Amino acid sequence: MNGCIEIAHIGELPKNGMKLIKVGGFEILIVNADGVFYAFDNRCPHMGYPLFFGRLEGHMLTCGFHYAKFDVKSGKPLNKVTEKSLRKMSLKKTGSSLIIYFPHIGYKPP
């Protein structure tokens, strides 16, 4: 599929863990929340700080800088720090691979 790239293998992400992936100048945060995988722009929508330095507890992702909290299922904020949602990316699990779709952020794979 055009605009798609394999970014990780399922075994690289422990259950309830996170992994930072860098592709084409973009930082993508991959989250494994109870065995379900999600992908987000690594920048917190509050002030742009890296989400990777935050904490994942169940389905709640907390930014490590200003403690904005987000539901990883919906990307929506859970507290009053920000009203902006996470920038969720299209992620597909194919066998043991995680595939991300890039055209919506302007990336074209090599």
ChimeraX commands (.cxc) that place a marker at each C-alpha (Angstrom):
marker #1 position 0.00,0.00,0.00 radius 0.5
marker #1 position 1.44,3.38,-1.01 radius 0.5
marker #1 position 2.37,5.67,1.88 radius 0.5
marker #1 position 2.78,2.82,4.38 radius 0.5
marker #1 position 5.91,1.74,6.19 radius 0.5
marker #1 position 6.72,-0.97,8.71 radius 0.5
marker #1 position 7.88,0.77,11.88 radius 0.5
marker #1 position 8.13,-1.94,14.54 radius 0.5
marker #1 position 7.57,-5.57,15.45 radius 0.5
marker #1 position 5.05,-6.42,18.13 radius 0.5
marker #1 position 7.73,-8.13,20.24 radius 0.5
marker #1 position 9.60,-4.82,20.59 radius 0.5
marker #1 position 6.80,-3.28,22.66 radius 0.5
marker #1 position 6.12,-4.81,26.05 radius 0.5
marker #1 position 2.52,-4.86,27.22 radius 0.5
marker #1 position 1.68,-1.46,28.75 radius 0.5
marker #1 position 4.88,0.00,27.31 radius 0.5
marker #1 position 5.92,2.70,24.86 radius 0.5
marker #1 position 8.52,2.98,22.11 radius 0.5
marker #1 position 9.81,6.03,20.29 radius 0.5
marker #1 position 10.31,5.62,16.53 radius 0.5
marker #1 position 12.00,8.19,14.28 radius 0.5
marker #1 position 11.03,8.14,10.60 radius 0.5
marker #1 position 11.76,10.77,8.00 radius 0.5
marker #1 position 12.24,13.57,10.52 radius 0.5
marker #1 position 9.13,12.65,12.52 radius 0.5
marker #1 position 8.99,11.21,16.03 radius 0.5
marker #1 position 6.22,8.68,16.52 radius 0.5
marker #1 position 5.19,7.28,19.88 radius 0.5
marker #1 position 3.96,3.69,19.72 radius 0.5
marker #1 position 1.89,2.60,22.72 radius 0.5
marker #1 position 0.94,-0.94,23.73 radius 0.5
marker #1 position -2.03,-0.50,26.08 radius 0.5
marker #1 position -3.19,-3.91,27.29 radius 0.5
marker #1 position -2.17,-5.55,24.01 radius 0.5
marker #1 position -3.76,-2.92,21.74 radius 0.5
marker #1 position -1.35,-0.77,19.74 radius 0.5
marker #1 position -1.72,2.97,19.09 radius 0.5
marker #1 position 0.51,5.52,17.31 radius 0.5
marker #1 position 0.75,9.24,18.01 radius 0.5
marker #1 position 2.84,12.23,17.07 radius 0.5
marker #1 position 5.37,12.28,19.93 radius 0.5
marker #1 position 4.65,15.96,20.67 radius 0.5
marker #1 position 2.17,16.79,23.40 radius 0.5
marker #1 position -0.60,18.99,21.96 radius 0.5
marker #1 position -0.37,21.23,25.05 radius 0.5
marker #1 position 3.09,22.74,24.48 radius 0.5
marker #1 position 4.89,20.39,22.10 radius 0.5
marker #1 position 7.08,18.55,24.61 radius 0.5
marker #1 position 7.95,14.87,23.92 radius 0.5
marker #1 position 5.32,12.43,25.19 radius 0.5
marker #1 position 7.90,9.63,25.36 radius 0.5
marker #1 position 9.16,11.07,28.66 radius 0.5
marker #1 position 5.69,10.64,30.14 radius 0.5
marker #1 position 3.97,7.70,31.77 radius 0.5
marker #1 position 1.46,5.11,30.53 radius 0.5
marker #1 position -0.97,3.69,33.07 radius 0.5
marker #1 position -3.55,1.40,31.50 radius 0.5
marker #1 position -5.15,3.53,28.78 radius 0.5
marker #1 position -4.02,6.86,30.27 radius 0.5
marker #1 position -0.93,8.62,28.91 radius 0.5
marker #1 position 0.46,11.44,31.05 radius 0.5
marker #1 position 2.87,14.01,29.62 radius 0.5
marker #1 position 5.97,14.18,31.80 radius 0.5
marker #1 position 6.27,17.96,31.60 radius 0.5
marker #1 position 2.94,19.58,32.47 radius 0.5
marker #1 position 1.01,16.42,33.39 radius 0.5
marker #1 position -1.61,16.66,30.65 radius 0.5
marker #1 position -3.48,13.35,30.64 radius 0.5
marker #1 position -4.92,11.61,27.58 radius 0.5
marker #1 position -7.00,8.55,26.80 radius 0.5
marker #1 position -4.97,6.53,24.27 radius 0.5
marker #1 position -8.11,4.89,22.86 radius 0.5
marker #1 position -9.64,8.19,21.75 radius 0.5
marker #1 position -6.68,10.59,22.05 radius 0.5
marker #1 position -8.90,12.97,24.01 radius 0.5
marker #1 position -7.62,14.92,27.05 radius 0.5
marker #1 position -8.65,13.73,30.50 radius 0.5
marker #1 position -7.83,16.82,32.57 radius 0.5
marker #1 position -7.96,20.60,32.26 radius 0.5
marker #1 position -4.31,21.13,31.26 radius 0.5
marker #1 position -5.34,21.17,27.60 radius 0.5
marker #1 position -8.45,20.82,25.48 radius 0.5
marker #1 position -6.45,19.55,22.50 radius 0.5
marker #1 position -6.41,15.85,21.61 radius 0.5
marker #1 position -3.37,13.75,20.77 radius 0.5
marker #1 position -2.48,13.59,17.09 radius 0.5
marker #1 position -3.30,9.96,16.41 radius 0.5
marker #1 position -1.80,8.15,13.43 radius 0.5
marker #1 position -3.23,5.29,11.42 radius 0.5
marker #1 position -1.58,2.08,12.65 radius 0.5
marker #1 position -2.22,-1.43,11.39 radius 0.5
marker #1 position -1.08,-4.73,12.87 radius 0.5
marker #1 position -0.11,-7.22,10.16 radius 0.5
marker #1 position 1.16,-10.51,11.53 radius 0.5
marker #1 position 3.97,-9.50,13.89 radius 0.5
marker #1 position 4.55,-6.13,12.23 radius 0.5
marker #1 position 3.16,-2.67,12.93 radius 0.5
marker #1 position 2.52,-0.64,9.78 radius 0.5
marker #1 position 1.89,3.10,9.82 radius 0.5
marker #1 position 0.25,5.20,7.11 radius 0.5
marker #1 position 2.02,8.52,6.46 radius 0.5
marker #1 position 0.36,10.66,3.74 radius 0.5
marker #1 position -1.69,12.69,6.22 radius 0.5
marker #1 position 1.52,14.14,7.69 radius 0.5
marker #1 position 3.29,14.62,4.40 radius 0.5
marker #1 position 5.88,11.84,4.65 radius 0.5
marker #1 position 6.74,9.77,1.58 radius 0.5
marker #1 position 8.71,6.59,2.27 radius 0.5
marker #1 position 11.95,6.10,0.32 radius 0.5
marker link #1:1,2 radius 0.2
marker link #1:2,3 radius 0.2
marker link #1:3,4 radius 0.2
marker link #1:4,5 radius 0.2
marker link #1:5,6 radius 0.2
marker link #1:6,7 radius 0.2
marker link #1:7,8 radius 0.2
marker link #1:8,9 radius 0.2
marker link #1:9,10 radius 0.2
marker link #1:10,11 radius 0.2
marker link #1:11,12 radius 0.2
marker link #1:12,13 radius 0.2
marker link #1:13,14 radius 0.2
marker link #1:14,15 radius 0.2
marker link #1:15,16 radius 0.2
marker link #1:16,17 radius 0.2
marker link #1:17,18 radius 0.2
marker link #1:18,19 radius 0.2
marker link #1:19,20 radius 0.2
marker link #1:20,21 radius 0.2
marker link #1:21,22 radius 0.2
marker link #1:22,23 radius 0.2
marker link #1:23,24 radius 0.2
marker link #1:24,25 radius 0.2
marker link #1:25,26 radius 0.2
marker link #1:26,27 radius 0.2
marker link #1:27,28 radius 0.2
marker link #1:28,29 radius 0.2
marker link #1:29,30 radius 0.2
marker link #1:30,31 radius 0.2
marker link #1:31,32 radius 0.2
marker link #1:32,33 radius 0.2
marker link #1:33,34 radius 0.2
marker link #1:34,35 radius 0.2
marker link #1:35,36 radius 0.2
marker link #1:36,37 radius 0.2
marker link #1:37,38 radius 0.2
marker link #1:38,39 radius 0.2
marker link #1:39,40 radius 0.2
marker link #1:40,41 radius 0.2
marker link #1:41,42 radius 0.2
marker link #1:42,43 radius 0.2
marker link #1:43,44 radius 0.2
marker link #1:44,45 radius 0.2
marker link #1:45,46 radius 0.2
marker link #1:46,47 radius 0.2
marker link #1:47,48 radius 0.2
marker link #1:48,49 radius 0.2
marker link #1:49,50 radius 0.2
marker link #1:50,51 radius 0.2
marker link #1:51,52 radius 0.2
marker link #1:52,53 radius 0.2
marker link #1:53,54 radius 0.2
marker link #1:54,55 radius 0.2
marker link #1:55,56 radius 0.2
marker link #1:56,57 radius 0.2
marker link #1:57,58 radius 0.2
marker link #1:58,59 radius 0.2
marker link #1:59,60 radius 0.2
marker link #1:60,61 radius 0.2
marker link #1:61,62 radius 0.2
marker link #1:62,63 radius 0.2
marker link #1:63,64 radius 0.2
marker link #1:64,65 radius 0.2
marker link #1:65,66 radius 0.2
marker link #1:66,67 radius 0.2
marker link #1:67,68 radius 0.2
marker link #1:68,69 radius 0.2
marker link #1:69,70 radius 0.2
marker link #1:70,71 radius 0.2
marker link #1:71,72 radius 0.2
marker link #1:72,73 radius 0.2
marker link #1:73,74 radius 0.2
marker link #1:74,75 radius 0.2
marker link #1:75,76 radius 0.2
marker link #1:76,77 radius 0.2
marker link #1:77,78 radius 0.2
marker link #1:78,79 radius 0.2
marker link #1:79,80 radius 0.2
marker link #1:80,81 radius 0.2
marker link #1:81,82 radius 0.2
marker link #1:82,83 radius 0.2
marker link #1:83,84 radius 0.2
marker link #1:84,85 radius 0.2
marker link #1:85,86 radius 0.2
marker link #1:86,87 radius 0.2
marker link #1:87,88 radius 0.2
marker link #1:88,89 radius 0.2
marker link #1:89,90 radius 0.2
marker link #1:90,91 radius 0.2
marker link #1:91,92 radius 0.2
marker link #1:92,93 radius 0.2
marker link #1:93,94 radius 0.2
marker link #1:94,95 radius 0.2
marker link #1:95,96 radius 0.2
marker link #1:96,97 radius 0.2
marker link #1:97,98 radius 0.2
marker link #1:98,99 radius 0.2
marker link #1:99,100 radius 0.2
marker link #1:100,101 radius 0.2
marker link #1:101,102 radius 0.2
marker link #1:102,103 radius 0.2
marker link #1:103,104 radius 0.2
marker link #1:104,105 radius 0.2
marker link #1:105,106 radius 0.2
marker link #1:106,107 radius 0.2
marker link #1:107,108 radius 0.2
marker link #1:108,109 radius 0.2
marker link #1:109,110 radius 0.2
view
